[in-house]
């Protein structure tokens, strides 16, 4: 078993503190989810991709003009991680 998800909480903290760029956060999460063994169910991959896409889209707009906040998307990633690790 390869728990590639265990390193992800630190990336959320680093992103929140401005120490990790969004592109690196998204890349790290995608790689971890794809390389995790046992493989995550497809629905988990789909949800993660949707959240990461929304997070990446939110970076194109100011907080006020975006329909979702980066903070909410980071919280959604944290929730996803909790559920994925419970599998």
Contact map, one row per residue, 1 for C-alpha under 8 A:
111000000000000000000000000000000001110000000000000000000000000000000000000000000000000
111100000000000000000000000000000011110000000000000000000000000000000000000000000000000
111111000000000000000000000000000001100000000000000000000000000000000000000000000000000
011111110000000000000000000000011011100000000000000000000000000000000000000000000000000
001111110000000000000000000000011001000000000000000000000000000000000000000000001000100
001111111000000000000000000000000000000000000000000000000000000000000000000000000000000
000111111110000000000000000000000000000000000000000000000000000000000000000000000000000
000111111111000000000000000110010000000000000000000000000000000000000000000000001000000
000001111111100000000000000000000000000000000000000000000000000000000000000001000000000
000000111111110000000000000000000000000000000000000000000000000000000000000000000000000
000000111111111000010000100000000000000000000000000000000000000000000000000000000000000
000000011111111100000000100000000000000000000000000000000000000000000000010001000000000
000000001111111110000000000000000000000000000000000000000000000000000000000000000000000
000000000111111111110000000000000000000000000000000000000000000000000000000000000000000
000000000011111111111100100000000000000000000000000000000000000000000000000000000000000
000000000001111111100000000000000000000000000000000000000000000000000000000000000000000
000000000000111111110000000000000000000000000000000000000000000000000000000000000000000
000000000000011111111000000000000000000000000000000000000000000000000000000000000000000
000000000000011111111000000000000000000000000000000000000000000000000000000000000000000
000000000010011011111101100000000000000000000000000000000000000000000000000000000000000
000000000000001001111111100000000000000000000000000000000000000000000000000000000000000
000000000000001000011111110000000000000000000000000000010000000000000000000000000000000
000000000000000000001111111000000000000000000000000000010000000000000000000000000000000
000000000000000000011111111100000000000000000000000000000000000000000000000000000000000
000000000011001000011111111110000000000000000000000000000000000000000000000000000000000
000000000000000000000111111111000000000000000000000100010000000000000000000000000000000
000000000000000000000011111111100000000000000000000000000000000000000000000000000000000
000000010000000000000001111111110000000000000000000000000000000000000000000000000000000
000000010000000000000000111111111000000000000000000000000000000000000000000000000000000
000000000000000000000000011111111100000000000001100000000000000000000000000000000000000
000000000000000000000000001111111110000000000000000000000000000000000000000000000000000
000110010000000000000000000111111111000000000000000000000000000000000000000000000000000
000110000000000000000000000011111111000100001000000000000000000000000000000000000000000
000000000000000000000000000001111111001100001000000000000000000000000000000000000000000
010100000000000000000000000000111111101000000000000000000000000000000000000000000000000
111110000000000000000000000000011111111100000000000000000000000000000000000000000000000
111100000000000000000000000000000011111100000000000000000000000000000000000000000000000
110000000000000000000000000000000001111100000000000000000000000000000000000000000000000
000000000000000000000000000000000111111110000000000000000000000000000000000000000000000
000000000000000000000000000000001101111111011000000000000000000000000000000000000001000
000000000000000000000000000000000000001111111000000000000000000000000000000000000000000
000000000000000000000000000000000000000111111100000000000000000000000000000000000000000
000000000000000000000000000000000000000011111110000000000000000000000000000000000000000
000000000000000000000000000000000000000111111111000000000000000000000000000000010001000
000000000000000000000000000000001100000111111111100000000000000000000000000000000000000
000000000000000000000000000000000000000001111111110000000000000000000000000000000000000
000000000000000000000000000000000000000000111111111000000000000000000000000000000000000
000000000000000000000000000001000000000000011111111100000000000000000000000010010000000
000000000000000000000000000001000000000000001111111110000000000000000000000000000000000
000000000000000000000000000000000000000000000111111111000000000000000000000000000000000
000000000000000000000000000000000000000000000011111111100000000000000000100110000000000
000000000000000000000000010000000000000000000001111111110000000000000000100000000000000
000000000000000000000000000000000000000000000000111111111000000000000000000000000000000
000000000000000000000000000000000000000000000000011111111100000000010000100000000000000
000000000000000000000000000000000000000000000000001111111110000000001100110000000000000
000000000000000000000110010000000000000000000000000111111111000000000000000000000000000
000000000000000000000000000000000000000000000000000011111111100000000000000000000000000
000000000000000000000000000000000000000000000000000001111111111001011100000000000000000
000000000000000000000000000000000000000000000000000000111111110000000100000000000000000
000000000000000000000000000000000000000000000000000000011111110000000000000000000000000
000000000000000000000000000000000000000000000000000000001111111111000000000000000000000
000000000000000000000000000000000000000000000000000000000111111111000000000000000000000
000000000000000000000000000000000000000000000000000000000100111111011100000000000000000
000000000000000000000000000000000000000000000000000000000000111111100000000000000000000
000000000000000000000000000000000000000000000000000000000000111111100000000000000000000
000000000000000000000000000000000000000000000000000000000100111111111000000000000000000
000000000000000000000000000000000000000000000000000000000000000111111000000000000000000
000000000000000000000000000000000000000000000000000001000100001001111101100000000000000
000000000000000000000000000000000000000000000000000000100100001001111111100000000000000
000000000000000000000000000000000000000000000000000000100110001000011111110000000000000
000000000000000000000000000000000000000000000000000000000000000000001111111000000000000
000000000000000000000000000000000000000000000000000000000000000000011111111100000000000
000000000000000000000000000000000000000000000000001101100000000000011111111110000000000
000000000001000000000000000000000000000000000000000000100000000000000111111111000000000
000000000000000000000000000000000000000000000000000000000000000000000011111111100000000
000000000000000000000000000000000000000000000000001000000000000000000001111111110000000
000000000000000000000000000000000000000000000001001000000000000000000000111111111000000
000000001001000000000000000000000000000000000000000000000000000000000000011111111100000
000000000000000000000000000000000000000000000000000000000000000000000000001111111110000
000000000000000000000000000000000000000000010001000000000000000000000000000111111111000
000010010000000000000000000000000000000000000000000000000000000000000000000011111111100
000000000000000000000000000000000000000000000000000000000000000000000000000001111111110
000000000000000000000000000000000000000000000000000000000000000000000000000000111111111
000000000000000000000000000000000000000100010000000000000000000000000000000000011111111
000010000000000000000000000000000000000000000000000000000000000000000000000000001111111
000000000000000000000000000000000000000000000000000000000000000000000000000000000111111
000000000000000000000000000000000000000000000000000000000000000000000000000000000011111
